[in-house]
Amino acid sequence: MFSSLEWSSKQAATGVLLSALIVWILYNVRQILFNVYFHPLSRFPAPRAAAATKLWKAYIECINQESFCHKLEKLHAQYGMLISAVMYLSSVREPFAKAQHPLIKLNWRLYQYGQSR
């Protein structure tokens, strides 16, 4: 009568691993969507891959065999003096731009007083 409800330990382990994989995929999709659309640095111009994940920098350096410094120069030429280079990193071409941009001023003040990481 209950034979159809009995699970073997192999089926239970498969179910747990599959559930963990689904949760991991959903978490990463949520993190990518947050970084691209809702993160404070998402307002800065940048390639979407750079805003989504830190792996973009590894892709540039390891797979494309291109220096990240040279890539930053190309991005500054394409997007302007202030860009979001990697997920949690902004890049400023001209030091004077840092003093003028309101988002940078706010982040710098928070960093000075220990409010930001």
RAVENFEN-V678354 format. One line per field, one symbol per residue. ss: DSSP state (2 for helix, 1 for strand, 0 for the rest). phi: phi as a letter, one per 20 degrees, with the letter a starting at -180 (. if undefined). psi: psi as a letter, one per 40 degrees, with the letter a starting at -180 (. if undefined). A space follows every 10 residues. Layout:
BEGIN
ss = ???
phi = ???
psi = ???
END
This chain:
BEGIN
ss = 0000000022 2222222222 2222222222 2222222002 2220000222 2200222222 2220000222 2222222220 0111110011 1100222222 0222222222 2200000
phi = .effefdeff ffffffffff ffffffffff ffffffddfg fffefaffff febfffffff eeeflcffff fffffffedo fccefcgdcd cdfdgffffe ffffgfffff ffemece
psi = dedeehiidd dddddddddd dddddddddd dddddddeid eedihiiddd ddieeddddd dddefihddd ddddddddea ehihdidfhi hhdhdddddd hddddddddd ddefei.
END
